[in-house]
Amino acid sequence: MNRTILMALLLVILASCHRAALPSTTAYSNTEVKNANNQTMLLGHCAISMLQSDNYKDWYNQSYNGYAIDSKYIAQLKPLFKSKTIEIFLGTWCGDSKREVPRMLKILASANVDTSAIKLIFVNNTTDSYKQSPEHEEVNKNIHHVPTFIFYDGKKEIGRIVESPVVTLEKDIAAILQKAAYAPNYKAITYWQKTVKQKGKNITDIALQQVADSVKTLCKHSGELNAYGYMLLAQKNVTEAINVFKLNALLYPENANVYDSLAEAYYTIGDKAEAKKYYEKVLAISPFNIEAKKILETLK
């Protein structure tokens, strides 16, 4: 497919996606929990001030104070923020969130954006609740990587920055608020969501290969679709997760981890034969993978 035509298609896809999302209306929960690794994290809709509590203030202040704002954009951004709101999905366990969210909040403060127009929603990193919040504000918002910054004009989404800026935060924000052509990171996922039919059902290998041919120039590394697949697993969309993992294996056939994810998905639904097949692929590429060896022994 011609790259120019494909990019134009993606921009149309993104625009249709943005019309569907609505800002959340949940109240503050300010929930703080510990995960299985005894790591303290925030969950749900929390006040910005929570980031100044002992467990988070060090990394927050370091990123906030260390970021040099591109000041020539601030005067331009101030009027553009009128009637706009921003929803930020993040994880206190996430390195990208720790880097980008303080920077974003510094830009918003410099542009005099009222804190009432900014909503922070913290998501989980546990297997069963991956990229989810307790109140599930993420539902129908396609939160596959964090942080995700969603910009609204009233109740209509006008754009988003996913995980990190395409150019810079200031330039990306300006493009979104001016409603210029802008496509965030992870275009392969966007392509999958909006163009692949029957993705919730078993897809033939031939059809998946056709998708792989279309997205191979859009996907930067195996982690993109891998993270998306695990998000689908956490949402119990197992068939689609398997389709995504299979697609990833077509794109990165020499990567042991993509087969490990595929094996895990089959293991989750109790398909031991398929799980065994893909764990054997893992060991063919990575013979010293101890975890794969252990699981394969139980399957035998």
Secondary structure as the mmCIF struct_conf table of DSSP 4:
data_model
#
loop_
_struct_conf.conf_type_id
_struct_conf.id
_struct_conf.beg_label_comp_id
_struct_conf.beg_label_asym_id
_struct_conf.beg_label_seq_id
_struct_conf.end_label_comp_id
_struct_conf.end_label_asym_id
_struct_conf.end_label_seq_id
HELX_RH_AL_P HELX_RH_AL_P1 ARG A 3 ALA A 20
HELX_LH_PP_P HELX_LH_PP_P1 THR A 26 TYR A 28
STRN STRN1 THR A 31 LYS A 34
TURN_TY1_P TURN_TY1_P1 ALA A 36 ASN A 37
STRN STRN2 THR A 40 CYS A 46
HELX_RH_3T_P HELX_RH_3T_P1 ILE A 48 GLN A 52
BEND BEND1 SER A 53 SER A 53
TURN_TY1_P TURN_TY1_P2 ASP A 54 TYR A 56
HELX_RH_AL_P HELX_RH_AL_P2 LYS A 57 GLY A 66
HELX_RH_3T_P HELX_RH_3T_P2 SER A 71 TYR A 73
HELX_RH_AL_P HELX_RH_AL_P3 ILE A 74 LEU A 80
TURN_TY1_P TURN_TY1_P3 PHE A 81 SER A 83
STRN STRN3 LYS A 84 LEU A 90
TURN_TY1_P TURN_TY1_P4 THR A 92 TRP A 93
HELX_RH_AL_P HELX_RH_AL_P4 GLY A 95 SER A 110
TURN_TY1_P TURN_TY1_P5 ALA A 111 ASN A 112
HELX_RH_3T_P HELX_RH_3T_P3 THR A 115 ALA A 117
STRN STRN4 ILE A 118 PHE A 122
STRN STRN5 ASN A 124 ASN A 124
BEND BEND2 THR A 126 THR A 126
HELX_RH_3T_P HELX_RH_3T_P4 THR A 127 SER A 129
STRN STRN6 TYR A 130 TYR A 130
TURN_TY1_P TURN_TY1_P6 LYS A 131 LYS A 131
TURN_TY1_P TURN_TY1_P7 PRO A 134 GLU A 135
TURN_TY1_P TURN_TY1_P8 GLU A 137 ASN A 140
BEND BEND3 LYS A 141 LYS A 141
BEND BEND4 HIS A 145 VAL A 146
STRN STRN7 THR A 148 ASP A 153
TURN_TY1_P TURN_TY1_P9 GLY A 154 LYS A 155
STRN STRN8 LYS A 156 VAL A 162
BEND BEND5 GLU A 163 SER A 164
BEND BEND6 VAL A 166 VAL A 167
HELX_RH_AL_P HELX_RH_AL_P5 LEU A 169 LEU A 177
TURN_TY1_P TURN_TY1_P10 GLN A 178 LYS A 179
BEND BEND7 ASN A 185 ASN A 185
HELX_RH_AL_P HELX_RH_AL_P6 LYS A 187 THR A 195
TURN_TY1_P TURN_TY1_P11 LYS A 197 GLY A 200
BEND BEND8 LYS A 201 LYS A 201
HELX_RH_AL_P HELX_RH_AL_P7 ASP A 205 VAL A 215
TURN_TY1_P TURN_TY1_P12 LYS A 216 LEU A 218
BEND BEND9 HIS A 221 HIS A 221
HELX_RH_AL_P HELX_RH_AL_P8 SER A 222 ALA A 234
TURN_TY1_P TURN_TY1_P13 GLN A 235 LYS A 236
HELX_RH_AL_P HELX_RH_AL_P9 VAL A 238 LEU A 251
TURN_TY1_P TURN_TY1_P14 PRO A 253 GLU A 254
HELX_RH_AL_P HELX_RH_AL_P10 ALA A 256 THR A 268
TURN_TY1_P TURN_TY1_P15 ILE A 269 GLY A 270
HELX_RH_AL_P HELX_RH_AL_P11 LYS A 272 ILE A 285
TURN_TY1_P TURN_TY1_P16 PRO A 287 PHE A 288
HELX_RH_AL_P HELX_RH_AL_P12 ILE A 290 LEU A 299
#
